[in-house]
Amino acid sequence: MPDPSNLGTASLTAAPGFAARARLNGLPVTTPRVHIATDHAGMELSAHLVNHLTAKGYDVVDHGPKVYDALDDYPSFCINAAAAVVADQEAGVHALGIVLGGSGNGEQIAANKVKGVRAALAWNLSTAKLAREHNDANVVAVGGRQHTVEEATELIEAFLEEPFSNDERHVRRIGKIATYENTGEIVA
């Protein structure tokens, strides 16, 4: 993975033709870099998403696995993707993450262990959009065995395209979560 400190703020040089592909597909030039990881149960979906999202103009970084292994342990893949999202965001790069598995539950749990990650399990369009709109989630988890490739793609696209509302109540609530994460203090 490239050093996030050398990525710049627009992420336009990360993939050849990135800005042109984004514009061609109706995406803003500030389209996020997307970090993706899976376990063995999500490999087919992950391969599809890497190709699909790249073709749409997203700068996709695949954190693996690269080879199918029915006994693989997903936490390292998902934690690496989640950590890359946070590193990019701290470097000023607009980045989001996708973690996939059979159900998406374990992958979401692993991603949420990374400080600064707000990973949400999406199982329908509403949960995918609300994760971004209300919770400013920066990682989405989807169960590859729970959806068709088409359904899962629709969930991922909804998540990636939905902006955070910046509504004061949501900002306040996310701030309280961050305070607990950073200090252990529970703010009423």
Summary of the structure (lengths in Angstrom):
residues: 188
radius of gyration: 15.7
end to end distance: 39.6
largest distance: 47.7
contacts: 630
relative contact order: 0.14
helix: 47%
strand: 13%
